[in-house]
């Protein structure tokens, strides 16, 4: 009898987005394979039907462990996801984001994978200070932005005749399950953790900066949608809400939900910090004929808190 279950490989599956995606895919007919080096403290209890492979994507030997399997989908989420950390160690950032992507592409080509999804970042746009569209200029101002944009260019150029390529430019993803130990990535999680621990918030950079915060459930929903694309093209989409939220308003909303009035300290911004950016999501909504809006910041924050 033919196996009706499809094989999917998720790199970085122990991370915030990866683990959230796994929980959703477990409801469907998928054999789920995960590569992760568990460097970020996410040693969660995985569902029994998930096949775990500990390893680093910057080493192609990690993929040799999977050579006996075939895959319908590869979702590449692994890599360093911090602007601040990229300035601390640019070489590590390049290895984690560029070299790992090249290894995944080599594996995708060898296995003739039908659908490849790459998690890029809003950081590729740099400081455009506007409602950015996929066709806007990409002028990164951080090593992280450069490594993500370089990965995008490799994906675009890499010959994958059997594969649909999907690049997702993620904006500020938040929600339940984010890494509470991470102090360099994930604005909502950082502020919530500070309030819970010390009843104060330390803001790196000005309070009038703005971002586009997208709730984790919406990200997972859109990744699942993209897994169905079979056009064998190079597709680029923003994953965002098209809504601008100022940092000062974000903190105010968290205070109101928590019913607290913590102290706010503003310190020097980190290198490569974007002053203001939010996305335009018309392209992906039109592509999939999505009528509904993304989760509002207030609803998402209430669920997160």
ZALUMRO-875862 format. One record per atom (N, C-alpha, C): atom name; x, y, z; residue number from 1. Coordinates in pm, whole numbers. Layout:
N
CA_X_Y_Z_NUM
...
//
This chain:
305
N_85_-120_0_1
CA_0_0_0_1
C_89_125_0_1
N_55_221_-86_2
CA_135_342_-98_2
C_122_429_26_2
N_237_483_71_3
CA_237_571_188_3
C_175_706_149_3
N_66_743_214_4
CA_-3_868_183_4
C_61_988_253_4
N_153_961_342_5
CA_217_1069_416_5
C_334_1128_337_5
N_346_1259_339_6
CA_454_1327_269_6
C_567_1359_366_6
N_689_1350_317_7
CA_805_1380_400_7
C_840_1528_391_7
N_861_1589_505_8
CA_903_1728_511_8
C_1022_1741_603_8
N_1123_1815_558_9
CA_1240_1844_641_9
C_1234_1989_686_9
N_1249_2010_817_10
CA_1250_2145_873_10
C_1384_2166_942_10
N_1465_2257_889_11
CA_1589_2290_957_11
C_1558_2398_1062_11
N_1623_2387_1176_12
CA_1591_2481_1284_12
C_1455_2453_1345_12
N_1414_2327_1342_13
CA_1281_2288_1389_13
C_1259_2300_1538_13
N_1367_2319_1614_14
CA_1353_2335_1758_14
C_1337_2481_1798_14
N_1346_2571_1699_15
CA_1329_2713_1726_15
C_1183_2752_1739_15
N_1159_2878_1766_16
CA_1025_2931_1790_16
C_930_2904_1673_16
N_970_2948_1554_17
CA_883_2929_1436_17
C_878_2782_1397_17
N_994_2716_1398_18
CA_999_2575_1358_18
C_912_2486_1444_18
N_921_2503_1575_19
CA_843_2419_1665_19
C_693_2448_1652_19
N_659_2574_1630_20
CA_518_2611_1610_20
C_464_2549_1482_20
N_547_2547_1377_21
CA_508_2484_1250_21
C_490_2334_1267_21
N_580_2270_1341_22
CA_572_2126_1364_22
C_442_2089_1433_22
N_405_2165_1535_23
CA_281_2136_1609_23
C_161_2141_1516_23
N_163_2234_1421_24
CA_52_2245_1326_24
C_54_2132_1224_24
N_172_2098_1173_25
CA_183_1995_1070_25
C_152_1856_1125_25
N_167_1838_1256_26
CA_135_1709_1317_26
C_-14_1676_1306_26
N_-94_1777_1277_27
CA_-239_1755_1260_27
C_-270_1701_1119_27
N_-172_1709_1030_28
CA_-191_1667_891_28
C_-106_1545_860_28
N_-114_1500_735_29
CA_-43_1379_696_29
C_99_1410_649_29
N_188_1426_747_30
CA_328_1452_716_30
C_419_1365_802_30
N_524_1314_740_31
CA_636_1259_816_31
C_734_1373_835_31
N_755_1413_958_32
CA_833_1533_986_32
C_975_1498_1031_32
N_1072_1554_961_33
CA_1214_1537_994_33
C_1269_1674_1035_33
N_1352_1674_1139_34
CA_1405_1799_1193_34
C_1556_1792_1206_34
N_1623_1897_1157_35
CA_1765_1917_1184_35
C_1778_2039_1275_35
N_1849_2024_1385_36
CA_1873_2138_1475_36
C_1996_2107_1559_36
N_2072_2210_1592_37
CA_2188_2189_1679_37
C_2156_2221_1826_37
N_2030_2264_1851_38
CA_1980_2292_1986_38
C_2069_2392_2060_38
N_2121_2489_1986_39
CA_2212_2588_2046_39
C_2137_2702_2115_39
N_2007_2716_2090_40
CA_1934_2831_2143_40
C_1851_2798_2267_40
N_1870_2681_2323_41
CA_1801_2649_2447_41
C_1660_2595_2430_41
N_1624_2566_2307_42
CA_1490_2514_2281_42
C_1490_2362_2282_42
N_1516_2299_2392_43
CA_1513_2153_2395_43
C_1374_2107_2438_43
N_1277_2125_2347_44
CA_1137_2095_2379_44
C_1108_1946_2361_44
N_996_1906_2414_45
CA_951_1768_2397_45
C_875_1758_2266_45
N_935_1691_2169_46
CA_875_1680_2036_46
C_771_1568_2032_46
N_672_1580_1944_47
CA_578_1469_1923_47
C_653_1343_1880_47
N_597_1228_1911_48
CA_665_1101_1887_48
C_695_1075_1740_48
N_612_1127_1650_49
CA_631_1096_1508_49
C_729_1190_1438_49
N_800_1272_1515_50
CA_901_1362_1458_50
C_1038_1295_1464_50
N_1106_1294_1351_51
CA_1239_1232_1342_51
C_1345_1341_1363_51
N_1417_1332_1475_52
CA_1515_1435_1511_52
C_1657_1396_1469_52
N_1726_1493_1408_53
CA_1866_1473_1372_53
C_1945_1592_1426_53
N_2030_1567_1524_54
CA_2109_1675_1581_54
C_2229_1701_1491_54
N_2245_1828_1453_55
CA_2356_1864_1368_55
C_2347_2008_1324_55
N_2453_2055_1261_56
CA_2459_2193_1215_56
C_2455_2198_1063_56
N_2370_2282_1009_57
CA_2354_2289_863_57
C_2475_2346_791_57
N_2566_2408_865_58
CA_2687_2460_799_58
C_2783_2346_764_58
N_2754_2226_815_59
CA_2832_2107_780_59
C_2746_2015_694_59
N_2788_1990_570_60
CA_2705_1908_481_60
C_2693_1764_531_60
N_2786_1723_615_61
CA_2780_1587_671_61
C_2650_1564_749_61
N_2591_1671_800_62
CA_2463_1661_870_62
C_2355_1603_779_62
N_2358_1642_652_63
CA_2256_1598_557_63
C_2280_1456_509_63
N_2402_1407_527_64
CA_2433_1269_488_64
C_2350_1170_569_64
N_2309_1211_689_65
CA_2227_1124_773_65
C_2088_1101_714_65
N_2049_1186_618_66
CA_1914_1181_560_66
C_1913_1128_417_66
N_2027_1079_371_67
CA_2038_1046_229_67
C_1947_931_185_67
N_1901_847_278_68
CA_1814_736_239_68
C_1668_776_225_68
N_1635_902_262_69
CA_1496_949_255_69
C_1475_1039_135_69
N_1352_1045_89_70
CA_1313_1142_-14_70
C_1222_1245_52_70
N_1217_1367_-5_71
CA_1140_1473_58_71
C_1057_1550_-45_71
N_934_1581_-5_72
CA_847_1665_-86_72
C_871_1813_-56_72
N_904_1843_70_73
CA_921_1981_114_73
C_1048_1994_199_73
N_1115_2107_185_74
CA_1220_2147_278_74
C_1191_2291_319_74
N_1180_2313_451_75
CA_1159_2447_505_75
C_1285_2482_583_75
N_1359_2579_533_76
CA_1490_2615_591_76
C_1474_2734_686_76
N_1469_2704_816_77
CA_1453_2806_919_77
C_1579_2823_1004_77
N_1675_2733_988_78
CA_1795_2736_1073_78
C_1882_2858_1042_78
N_1954_2903_1144_79
CA_2047_3014_1126_79
C_2039_3112_1241_79
N_2139_3197_1249_80
CA_2139_3305_1348_80
C_2035_3408_1307_80
N_1949_3448_1401_81
CA_1842_3542_1367_81
C_1848_3666_1454_81
N_1965_3727_1458_82
CA_1983_3845_1543_82
C_2078_3944_1478_82
N_2029_4067_1462_83
CA_2114_4174_1409_83
C_2231_4200_1504_83
N_2201_4208_1633_84
CA_2304_4238_1733_84
C_2411_4129_1734_84
N_2369_4002_1731_85
CA_2465_3891_1733_85
C_2551_3889_1607_85
N_2497_3937_1496_86
CA_2575_3938_1372_86
C_2693_4035_1380_86
N_2679_4142_1458_87
CA_2789_4236_1478_87
C_2891_4181_1578_87
N_2843_4098_1671_88
CA_2935_4034_1766_88
C_3028_3937_1696_88
N_2975_3865_1594_89
CA_3055_3764_1526_89
C_3007_3748_1381_89
N_3053_3834_1290_90
CA_3009_3828_1150_90
C_3041_3696_1081_90
N_3151_3632_1119_91
CA_3189_3505_1057_91
C_3088_3397_1093_91
N_3051_3391_1221_92
CA_2951_3295_1265_92
C_2818_3320_1196_92
N_2783_3447_1180_93
CA_2658_3483_1111_93
C_2660_3434_966_93
N_2774_3454_899_94
CA_2786_3411_759_94
C_2779_3259_748_94
N_2846_3189_839_95
CA_2840_3042_838_95
C_2699_2991_863_95
N_2632_3052_961_96
CA_2499_3006_1000_96
C_2393_3037_895_96
N_2411_3147_822_97
CA_2307_3189_729_97
C_2340_3165_582_97
N_2464_3187_543_98
CA_2499_3170_401_98
C_2544_3028_370_98
N_2645_2980_443_99
CA_2699_2846_418_99
C_2592_2740_442_99
N_2514_2756_547_100
CA_2408_2658_574_100
C_2306_2654_461_100
N_2274_2771_405_101
CA_2177_2777_295_101
C_2232_2707_171_101
N_2361_2726_143_102
CA_2421_2658_28_102
C_2417_2506_45_102
N_2440_2459_167_103
CA_2432_2315_192_103
C_2290_2262_175_103
N_2193_2340_222_104
CA_2053_2299_204_104
C_2018_2294_56_104
N_2062_2393_-20_105
CA_2034_2396_-165_105
C_2095_2275_-236_105
N_2216_2239_-195_106
CA_2280_2120_-254_106
C_2196_1996_-224_106
N_2148_1984_-102_107
CA_2065_1870_-63_107
C_1932_1870_-140_107
N_1870_1987_-151_108
CA_1743_2001_-224_108
C_1759_1957_-370_108
N_1871_1995_-429_109
CA_1897_1956_-568_109
C_1917_1806_-582_109
N_1997_1749_-493_110
CA_2024_1605_-498_110
C_1895_1524_-483_110
N_1805_1571_-397_111
CA_1682_1498_-366_111
C_1566_1536_-457_111
N_1587_1633_-545_112
CA_1481_1680_-637_112
C_1354_1716_-559_112
N_1374_1793_-454_113
CA_1263_1834_-368_113
C_1167_1923_-447_113
N_1037_1904_-428_114
CA_937_1978_-505_114
C_920_2122_-459_114
N_933_2144_-328_115
CA_903_2276_-273_115
C_1006_2313_-167_115
N_1073_2427_-187_116
CA_1175_2474_-93_116
C_1135_2612_-41_116
N_1130_2626_91_117
CA_1092_2752_154_117
C_1208_2802_241_117
N_1243_2928_223_118
CA_1353_2989_298_118
C_1301_3106_380_118
N_1339_3109_508_119
CA_1298_3220_594_119
C_1403_3330_588_119
N_1369_3437_516_120
CA_1454_3554_509_120
C_1404_3656_612_120
N_1434_3781_592_121
CA_1406_3881_695_121
C_1378_4019_635_121
N_1303_4097_709_122
CA_1280_4238_674_122
C_1412_4314_670_122
N_1514_4261_736_123
CA_1644_4330_745_123
C_1710_4347_608_123
N_1665_4271_507_124
CA_1724_4288_374_124
C_1691_4425_317_124
N_1584_4488_364_125
CA_1544_4619_312_125
C_1628_4733_370_125
N_1685_4712_488_126
CA_1758_4818_554_126
C_1665_4920_614_126
N_1706_5046_610_127
CA_1630_5152_677_127
C_1547_5232_577_127
N_1457_5166_506_128
CA_1377_5235_404_128
C_1272_5327_465_128
N_1237_5301_592_129
CA_1149_5393_666_129
C_1014_5413_597_129
N_960_5303_541_130
CA_830_5314_474_130
C_763_5178_466_130
N_644_5177_407_131
CA_566_5056_386_131
C_628_4979_267_131
N_719_4886_297_132
CA_801_4826_191_132
C_729_4714_117_132
N_753_4710_-13_133
CA_703_4604_-100_133
C_819_4518_-147_133
N_787_4400_-196_134
CA_890_4305_-237_134
C_978_4361_-348_134
N_926_4451_-430_135
CA_1004_4506_-542_135
C_1087_4629_-503_135
N_1078_4672_-377_136
CA_1157_4786_-331_136
C_1305_4749_-321_136
N_1389_4851_-313_137
CA_1533_4829_-303_137
C_1569_4753_-176_137
N_1673_4673_-186_138
CA_1724_4604_-68_138
C_1862_4662_-36_138
N_1868_4736_77_139
CA_1992_4803_117_139
C_2017_4771_265_139
N_2061_4650_295_140
CA_2080_4610_436_140
C_2183_4696_507_140
N_2161_4714_638_141
CA_2253_4795_719_141
C_2314_4713_833_141
N_2306_4580_821_142
CA_2363_4492_923_142
C_2423_4369_855_142
N_2516_4304_924_143
CA_2570_4178_872_143
C_2459_4076_851_143
N_2365_4074_945_144
CA_2253_3980_936_144
C_2172_4006_809_144
N_2141_4132_783_145
CA_2068_4167_661_145
C_2144_4128_537_145
N_2277_4149_539_146
CA_2361_4112_425_146
C_2360_3961_404_146
N_2371_3885_513_147
CA_2375_3738_499_147
C_2242_3683_449_147
N_2132_3743_492_148
CA_2001_3698_443_148
C_1982_3734_296_148
N_2023_3854_257_149
CA_2011_3895_118_149
C_2103_3812_28_149
N_2223_3783_77_150
CA_2315_3698_1_150
C_2255_3559_-19_150
N_2193_3506_86_151
CA_2126_3375_74_151
C_2015_3380_-30_151
N_1939_3488_-29_152
CA_1833_3505_-129_152
C_1890_3500_-271_152
N_2002_3569_-291_153
CA_2064_3573_-425_153
C_2114_3435_-467_153
N_2172_3361_-371_154
CA_2215_3224_-402_154
C_2095_3138_-442_154
N_1986_3152_-368_155
CA_1865_3073_-397_155
C_1813_3106_-537_155
N_1809_3235_-567_156
CA_1760_3280_-698_156
C_1846_3225_-811_156
N_1979_3226_-791_157
CA_2073_3186_-896_157
C_2089_3035_-907_157
N_2069_2964_-795_158
CA_2096_2820_-788_158
C_2000_2743_-878_158
N_2055_2657_-961_159
CA_1973_2580_-1055_159
C_1900_2465_-984_159
N_1769_2477_-973_160
CA_1686_2373_-913_160
C_1567_2347_-1007_160
N_1588_2273_-1115_161
CA_1484_2256_-1218_161
C_1359_2184_-1170_161
N_1370_2110_-1061_162
CA_1254_2032_-1013_162
C_1181_2102_-896_162
N_1226_2220_-860_163
CA_1185_2278_-732_163
C_1121_2416_-745_163
N_1015_2437_-670_164
CA_958_2571_-650_164
C_1033_2637_-536_164
N_1085_2757_-560_165
CA_1159_2831_-458_165
C_1069_2938_-398_165
N_1063_2942_-264_166
CA_982_3042_-195_166
C_1069_3111_-89_166
N_1083_3242_-101_167
CA_1156_3322_-3_167
C_1057_3406_76_167
N_1058_3389_207_168
CA_965_3462_294_168
C_1042_3564_376_168
N_1012_3691_354_169
CA_1076_3798_430_169
C_993_3826_554_169
N_1037_3766_664_170
CA_963_3776_790_170
C_989_3910_858_170
N_883_3970_908_171
CA_898_4090_988_171
C_905_4046_1135_171
N_861_4124_1230_172
CA_881_4090_1372_172
C_779_3985_1417_172
N_823_3861_1425_173
CA_736_3751_1464_173
C_731_3741_1617_173
N_611_3723_1672_174
CA_595_3712_1818_174
C_482_3615_1849_174
N_473_3578_1976_175
CA_365_3489_2018_175
C_411_3395_2127_175
N_319_3312_2176_176
CA_355_3214_2280_176
C_461_3117_2229_176
N_556_3083_2316_177
CA_656_2984_2279_177
C_788_3043_2235_177
N_802_3176_2235_178
CA_930_3235_2197_178
C_1033_3211_2308_178
N_1160_3222_2271_179
CA_1268_3191_2364_179
C_1283_3301_2469_179
N_1250_3269_2593_180
CA_1257_3368_2701_180
C_1400_3403_2740_180
N_1495_3318_2702_181
CA_1634_3342_2738_181
C_1704_3434_2638_181
N_1643_3454_2522_182
CA_1707_3534_2418_182
C_1694_3683_2449_182
N_1805_3750_2466_183
CA_1805_3894_2498_183
C_1845_3980_2378_183
N_1866_3914_2262_184
CA_1913_3988_2145_184
C_1820_3977_2025_184
N_1709_3908_2041_185
CA_1617_3892_1928_185
C_1475_3866_1980_185
N_1377_3934_1918_186
CA_1238_3915_1957_186
C_1191_4020_2055_186
N_1158_4138_2003_187
CA_1127_4253_2087_187
C_1017_4226_2189_187
N_907_4165_2147_188
CA_795_4140_2237_188
C_838_4048_2351_188
N_905_3939_2316_189
CA_950_3844_2418_189
C_1049_3905_2516_189
N_1138_3988_2464_190
CA_1238_4054_2551_190
C_1169_4144_2653_190
N_1076_4226_2607_191
CA_1008_4319_2697_191
C_921_4245_2799_191
N_852_4143_2755_192
CA_767_4065_2846_192
C_851_3999_2955_192
N_965_3943_2914_193
CA_1052_3876_3010_193
C_1107_3974_3111_193
N_1143_4094_3066_194
CA_1196_4196_3157_194
C_1090_4239_3259_194
N_967_4257_3213_195
CA_858_4297_3302_195
C_833_4189_3407_195
N_829_4064_3361_196
CA_801_3953_3453_196
C_912_3933_3556_196
N_1036_3956_3516_197
CA_1149_3933_3606_197
C_1180_4051_3697_197
N_1181_4173_3637_198
CA_1232_4288_3712_198
C_1134_4405_3722_198
N_1019_4390_3657_199
CA_919_4497_3653_199
C_978_4627_3598_199
N_1066_4612_3500_200
CA_1117_4729_3429_200
C_1153_4688_3286_200
N_1158_4787_3198_201
CA_1189_4761_3058_201
C_1309_4845_3017_201
N_1408_4779_2959_202
CA_1525_4848_2905_202
C_1514_4846_2753_202
N_1500_4964_2696_203
CA_1481_4976_2551_203
C_1612_5020_2486_203
N_1660_4937_2393_204
CA_1781_4972_2318_204
C_1742_5050_2194_204
N_1754_5182_2202_205
CA_1713_5266_2090_205
C_1593_5351_2126_205
N_1556_5440_2037_206
CA_1451_5537_2066_206
C_1311_5473_2069_206
N_1224_5534_2149_207
CA_1088_5484_2164_207
C_1001_5514_2042_207
N_1045_5605_1955_208
CA_964_5638_1838_208
C_1000_5554_1715_208
N_1082_5450_1734_209
CA_1103_5353_1626_209
C_973_5276_1601_209
N_957_5223_1482_210
CA_836_5144_1456_210
C_868_5016_1379_210
N_780_4919_1398_211
CA_797_4787_1340_211
C_661_4732_1294_211
N_667_4618_1227_212
CA_546_4545_1184_212
C_549_4410_1256_212
N_460_4392_1353_213
CA_459_4271_1436_213
C_356_4172_1383_213
N_403_4053_1346_214
CA_313_3950_1293_214
C_308_3831_1389_214
N_187_3787_1418_215
CA_163_3682_1518_215
C_203_3546_1462_215
N_256_3461_1547_216
CA_311_3332_1505_216
C_211_3245_1431_216
N_84_3245_1471_217
CA_-16_3163_1403_217
C_-34_3205_1257_217
N_-23_3334_1230_218
CA_-33_3384_1093_218
C_87_3341_1011_218
N_204_3340_1072_219
CA_326_3296_1004_219
C_314_3148_965_219
N_271_3066_1059_220
CA_254_2923_1033_220
C_149_2900_923_220
N_40_2972_930_221
CA_-67_2963_829_221
C_-12_2994_689_221
N_69_3098_678_222
CA_122_3139_548_222
C_230_3044_497_222
N_310_2989_588_223
CA_409_2889_547_223
C_339_2767_489_223
N_233_2723_555_224
CA_156_2608_505_224
C_97_2639_366_224
N_50_2760_347_225
CA_-3_2800_216_225
C_107_2790_110_225
N_226_2836_145_226
CA_338_2837_49_226
C_387_2697_16_226
N_363_2603_105_227
CA_403_2464_78_227
C_325_2404_-38_227
N_214_2466_-74_228
CA_130_2414_-183_228
C_169_2471_-319_228
N_261_2569_-322_229
CA_300_2630_-450_229
C_382_2531_-532_229
N_346_2515_-658_230
CA_416_2422_-747_230
C_444_2488_-883_230
N_485_2614_-884_231
CA_506_2683_-1012_231
C_649_2675_-1063_231
N_739_2616_-983_232
CA_881_2602_-1017_232
C_948_2737_-1048_232
N_894_2841_-987_233
CA_950_2976_-1002_233
C_1023_3017_-876_233
N_1079_3137_-879_234
CA_1140_3199_-762_234
C_1038_3300_-709_234
N_980_3269_-592_235
CA_873_3351_-535_235
C_922_3421_-409_235
N_897_3552_-398_236
CA_937_3629_-281_236
C_813_3696_-221_236
N_793_3677_-89_237
CA_677_3736_-22_237
C_718_3799_111_237
N_655_3913_142_238
CA_662_3969_276_238
C_566_3893_367_238
N_608_3861_488_239
CA_518_3807_590_239
C_504_3914_698_239
N_394_3988_691_240
CA_375_4103_778_240
C_226_4133_788_240
N_192_4238_861_241
CA_51_4275_879_241
C_13_4400_801_241
N_112_4471_747_242
CA_92_4602_683_242
C_49_4709_784_242
N_77_4685_912_243
CA_42_4780_1017_243
C_170_4828_1088_243
N_177_4959_1108_244
CA_291_5019_1177_244
C_262_5028_1327_244
N_354_4978_1410_245
CA_340_4989_1556_245
C_467_5051_1613_245
N_452_5162_1684_246
CA_566_5227_1747_246
C_607_5150_1872_246
N_735_5151_1902_247
CA_787_5079_2018_247
C_720_5128_2146_247
N_702_5260_2158_248
CA_639_5315_2279_248
C_494_5266_2295_248
N_423_5250_2181_249
CA_285_5200_2187_249
C_281_5051_2218_249
N_377_4977_2167_250
CA_387_4834_2197_250
C_403_4814_2347_250
N_496_4887_2407_251
CA_521_4875_2551_251
C_398_4917_2631_251
N_333_5023_2587_252
CA_211_5071_2656_252
C_102_4963_2655_252
N_86_4896_2540_253
CA_-15_4790_2528_253
C_18_4673_2621_253
N_146_4637_2629_254
CA_187_4529_2719_254
C_158_4568_2864_254
N_190_4691_2900_255
CA_163_4741_3035_255
C_15_4727_3069_255
N_-70_4768_2976_256
CA_-215_4765_2999_256
C_-265_4623_3018_256
N_-216_4531_2935_257
CA_-259_4391_2945_257
C_-211_4329_3076_257
N_-88_4361_3114_258
CA_-31_4307_3238_258
C_-81_4381_3362_258
N_-146_4495_3339_259
CA_-194_4579_3449_259
C_-78_4617_3542_259
N_32_4659_3478_260
CA_151_4700_3552_260
C_199_4834_3500_260
N_285_4898_3577_261
CA_342_5025_3537_261
C_493_5025_3563_261
N_565_4942_3489_262
CA_709_4929_3513_262
C_786_5054_3473_262
N_910_5062_3519_263
CA_998_5170_3481_263
C_1054_5142_3341_263
N_1074_5249_3263_264
CA_1131_5235_3130_264
C_1266_5307_3126_264
N_1369_5234_3085_265
CA_1502_5292_3066_265
C_1537_5286_2918_265
N_1580_5396_2861_266
CA_1620_5401_2721_266
C_1771_5413_2713_266
N_1834_5318_2646_267
CA_1979_5320_2632_267
C_2017_5326_2484_267
N_2144_5328_2457_268
CA_2195_5340_2320_268
C_2147_5224_2233_268
N_2113_5254_2110_269
CA_2066_5150_2018_269
C_2181_5058_1978_269
N_2146_4939_1933_270
CA_2246_4842_1888_270
C_2287_4873_1745_270
N_2405_4830_1701_271
CA_2448_4854_1562_271
C_2350_4789_1463_271
N_2325_4857_1354_272
CA_2240_4800_1249_272
C_2092_4802_1279_272
N_2051_4869_1386_273
CA_1910_4872_1422_273
C_1832_4962_1325_273
N_1726_4909_1270_274
CA_1644_4987_1178_274
C_1556_5085_1257_274
N_1556_5209_1215_275
CA_1478_5311_1286_275
C_1328_5288_1267_275
N_1289_5255_1146_276
CA_1147_5233_1122_276
C_1123_5155_994_276
N_1043_5048_1005_277
CA_1009_4969_887_277
C_880_4892_912_277
N_794_4891_811_278
CA_679_4801_814_278
C_649_4757_671_278
N_582_4645_658_279
CA_570_4583_527_279
C_437_4603_458_279
N_436_4564_332_280
CA_313_4560_253_280
C_287_4413_221_280
N_171_4361_260_281
CA_142_4219_240_281
C_42_4190_128_281
N_20_4289_40_282
CA_-79_4270_-68_282
C_-41_4156_-162_282
N_90_4140_-187_283
CA_133_4038_-284_283
C_91_3898_-240_283
N_122_3862_-115_284
CA_90_3726_-70_284
C_-61_3707_-51_284
N_-130_3813_-8_285
CA_-275_3803_9_285
C_-345_3786_-126_285
N_-297_3857_-227_286
CA_-355_3843_-361_286
C_-321_3708_-422_286
N_-199_3661_-397_287
CA_-154_3533_-454_287
C_-243_3418_-407_287
N_-278_3419_-278_288
CA_-360_3311_-221_288
C_-507_3350_-203_288
N_-542_3469_-253_289
CA_-681_3518_-242_289
C_-728_3519_-95_289
N_-642_3572_-9_290
CA_-673_3580_134_290
C_-753_3708_161_290
N_-870_3693_218_291
CA_-957_3808_245_291
C_-936_3864_385_291
N_-908_3776_480_292
CA_-900_3819_620_292
C_-773_3897_648_292
N_-777_3980_752_293
CA_-659_4053_797_293
C_-577_3963_888_293
N_-451_3999_903_294
CA_-366_3927_998_294
C_-409_3964_1140_294
N_-370_3883_1236_295
CA_-405_3905_1377_295
C_-358_4044_1422_295
N_-448_4120_1485_296
CA_-412_4254_1531_296
C_-312_4244_1646_296
N_-236_4350_1666_297
CA_-132_4351_1770_297
C_-194_4334_1909_297
N_-308_4390_1934_298
CA_-368_4381_2067_298
C_-419_4239_2094_298
N_-479_4176_1994_299
CA_-526_4038_2010_299
C_-407_3944_2027_299
N_-305_3962_1945_300
CA_-185_3878_1953_300
C_-113_3893_2085_300
N_-104_4016_2135_301
CA_-38_4038_2263_301
C_-114_3973_2379_301
N_-245_3982_2374_302
CA_-327_3920_2481_302
C_-305_3770_2483_302
N_-298_3708_2366_303
CA_-273_3565_2359_303
C_-132_3530_2408_303
N_-38_3617_2378_304
CA_100_3594_2417_304
C_120_3610_2567_304
N_63_3716_2621_305
CA_76_3743_2765_305
C_5_3636_2846_305
//
